[in-house]
């Protein structure tokens, strides 16, 4: 086997995760979004902290204080607390972190930033470890799709979706400026200064500028030991990261409408620690590095023109650059690889909403997207892709019964500079159907069900990566069936203030799953539509609010049971085996609270036993892991400004574990945060 | 407080039903596959499973002819003190004297074990090591990791010379790009250079090293992307060219070691792996074409005396259809039983198939991931 293979595969499957395609569409929360009152509900993103109300589709949200209090650096760390989610984590701050919802694979998760899809036409995966929570207001995860019909066609186009919402400026008591200067310092020699400035120009226009710099050596100790066998402690090397993020945004209000413009810039360099395999201790060190630049601008406009008609438009341009270097002069074991990848994306979207009656509305959305990819690989095809998405949706709302139906048409046309290298055009219709029923007015008990069929396109790597790509690939389909219910209740004047729960059971199929297959030897792989997987699961979560004297407590529990079985090859000895890295049981628990100026958080994550390959045998068995994190913070109100100080301890029991085979995770680690708020 | 009770209850439930156990060494699995048979001098064989790259899952299996028992994954339990077991990607296995040598490619060393017990003796560090061969108390190992000159992209490979008494590298000799298998005749070592990293500028040569001076004395131009090598009793060397997976197909070439010239191009003998037994060269080929996106698999026997391909399918009972990706190939020197491994999808355990000399399947057994390299042993492996 060769290092080339290693590099190809690392690049292919893991580490090219940085193509930001962005459209703006402010996330609104409720089913009423489909009616015209929606425009004035935009600010409700700021409240929350609890599960979503009245959603007809399963959704989980972490927002506001709850999100702030979580001891996590990135969005990937936060979404681990949602039920039905598995995060594939290569460890440390710099390690790739991708999200898999209900075992359908990370290619089927749409990730939206400020309403906007972050794309990666090259490999279709977003590294959520790159998004810090520093400027994040809310993270929501939808199974199926967001149950609003006033949205871009892209919002219908993935099997599940994560919406990250950055902070929107709000100004208290006639203030015109907000300033928040932060400094974080922690284990792995991590330093993170950050800066946020918000400015109110006038009643209609607000500006915000946010910047964050992070530097870490990424070094940590990890151990491996076996009963009556070896016991070793090593240090993770070459896991350093240096990154700078700058975001600028303008938010405007117009009569019966609003607009937003945003600029995003991300620059980073990092090392690859590599797999932790047997080697002569201390003899060789990985030295390969990657540099990333991501830039995008996006704009959005939304206006309610008539009582029966609203309009929304989004536009975006993104440029992404990636440079990977492996140099044998630095590390004698590797071969020389020096590749540069450049991607561009242009995107535009229009959505129309028609309110036909009080209870009936319809929408039409059209999206256009153009992607290009260039790379200095031998025989590279230089693909370009044009995607046209058209959606039509309708929503019926009779108080007790709500129905939504939508159909999405996708047309994809690829072109390549290399003759006859392009894949054929794809032209596909996919439907979804959502139903919700509330039997009693007095009780906030809702039942819901949805069906959705959707696909993911083979990525540009799947199709065109030199020696691996296969231009004959078909799209990979997911079909989802879900039934469930939600219940919530507020209790007046009692210490037990509120409870919310939701339970969903689901059955998913993945057909024509695109998998890497070896060809004649380990040097040469290719992609094929071979897999068929069936997933059966239950997601449940409960959260509540408890108030005892001046102490507020917000417990939140989530649990998932899943079987995800590979039914690809009936002749295989491992037919029906649980697919890699999917635990049967997983769950999380958060208890956050506050008392006067104090607040704290305890969080616990549990991932049950699972296997690292579809052959569910002892050699592939992975132990359960569970970590506990705690944090405490205090706000000091001074005359002119506030100071907020936070201390965190993560993995307090120093558990040594792996999420991905041969990528050890950090043990106990610390962090201290200081924020000066003007 | 009720909440606290609730939390304690929840935590204890989670802890009770889910505790991590101390990770234990995975034991070997023993399966009877035959009733046992009388042996001549060969007592059994070791099979080295490569394991997919980055998974640290190279593993060692052993089959014992007298008991007929197949022992899967024997290394870990025999060497509980060796950190992280056998390592990452087992690329070659050979026996010399009373030692068993396993080349662990991505762990960058040669694992040296006692052939009677499979117990770890030492390890010899060689970055990106590929194959091993022996002569006169020295081991020779091919490696991709030659000296880096001005252009890091034009990095030659080398052959390392190891003293098997001290287990130290005593000399190295730079050869072509990405050297693979080697053969030795007299004082000459031939190594096939692939240049697999330099697509489309594959290497096309064999380097000839004089073992007395340990210097390259000749470079023979053959064909692109060379890999396997076998030498017959007449001094003819068979070398495989992998082709480029597009327009140049895989072929076999014959080199006369007396003249160091290519004497024949066997264009109808595509070659992924081969093994010589008696006068028969067993060759299988899985030819991948990126043009048609298909694998073409063939199992041939080439007669070295007549220079003819005498069989296009040495598996005669039709059972070759169950083999997805043939990978390892070996023939028992005494019984002429044929062993073919199936690597399947590379990420699940493979299968070892045993065929009689006439090509009828005798038995099959599940192995580790990517079963690949077989070495026959004259010493029965001792029980733990």
Interface residues (C-beta under 8 A of the other chain):
Chain A: X1 X2 X3 X4 X5 X6 X9 X224 X225 X226 X227 X228 X229 X230 X232 X274 X275 X276 X277 X278 X279 X280 X281 X283 X284 X327 X328 X329 X332 X333 X335 X336 X338 X378 X379 X467 X470 X472 X517 X518 X519 X520 X521 X522 X523 X524 X526 X546 X548 X553 X555 X557 X571 X572 X573 X574 X585 X587 X589 X591 X604 X606 X608 X612 X613 X614 X615 X617 X618 X619 X623 X624 X625 X626 X655 X661 X662
Chain B: X1 X3 X6 X7 X10 X11 X14 X18 X19 X20 X21 X22 X23 X24 X25 X26 X50 X53 X54 X55 X56 X57 X59 X73 X80 X81 X82 X83 X84 X85 X86 X87 X88 X89 X91 X104 X105 X106 X107 X108 X109 X123 X125 X127 X128 X144 X145 X148 X152 X153 X155 X178 X196 X197 X199 X200 X242 X245 X272 X285 X286 X287 X288 X290 X293 X295 X322 X325 X343 X344 X345 X346 X347 X348 X349 X366 X368 X369 X370
